[in-house]
Amino acid sequence: MNQTVSTNKRPVHPLDRFAYLIATGAGAGFAPVAPGTFGAAEGVAIFFGVHALTINALNLTPQSSLLLFVILNIAVFAIGVWASNRACEICELEDPSQVVVDEISGQMIALVPLAPAPSVVGVIAAFALFRVFDIFKPYPIRRLERLRAGLGVMSDDALAGIYAAALVWLGIYFRLI
């Protein structure tokens, strides 16, 4: 459902530029191939950055680290809805291909079960699972794309992230990850 940028112009305000910067993942959305994969990789980088800066530095309990990442994901989702909605208005498209904040958000959701103790195998599994769910969109993920503008852009990837997180959690529970 991704589309290219429209050539129609409308006045762009500084807040629009900021929203567009967020929506495009600070430029990751302009990758010549697989911009969604670059956006998901940004989600992994943000996960590790937040983990290093807060959890390791503050020595949080596993429960506190999970709570921190849940709150962070809610904030990223909400900001992503706003930013992608503005980007859709700027581009005059329902789902511009350069908008990757949805992949950043979905990937971060997929990584939540790893917040207390990330592992290389777990991160690779979360990344791969999220990308598979994001690309193939099993039921009812594809239906969420029908939601209006920013909510539609963000919701399908959030559910793909939830599906991936559930499988990652099962992998942890059964000691596969």
C-alpha positions, 0 to 999 in steps of 0.5 A: 500500500506504500505510495510515492510522493505527490508533486502537489505543493502546500505550505509546509510549516516548521512543525510539519518539517519536524513531523516529517523528520520523525515520520521518515526515521530521520531519513531512513525512509529514503533508503533506495531499497527496503526502507521498512527494513532500515526503519526496523533496524532503527528500532533495534538501535533505539532499543539498544540505546535506551537499554544502555542509557537507562536500564544498565545505568540505572540497574532497573529490575526486570519489571521496571525495565518492561514497564519502561519499554511499554511506556516508551512504546506507547509514546513512540506509537502516539508520536508516530500517529501524529507524525505520519498523519502530518506526513500523509497530509504533506505528501497527499498520500494515504501511506507514503513509502518514505514513512518508516516510523511505523516500522520503528514502533513495530520493531520496538514493540517486538523487542519488549520481551527482551527488555530485561535481558536482551540476547543476540539470538533474541534480537535477531528473532524479534527482527526477523519475526517482525519483518515477516509479519509486517511484510505478509500481514496475516489476519487481521493486520492488513485490515488495520491499514484501512484506518484513516491516515496516521492511525492506519499507517501505525496500527498494522505495524503495531499489531505485527510487533505484538505478534512478533513479541508474543512469539519472542516471549514464547521463545524465552519461556521455552528457552529457545531464545 
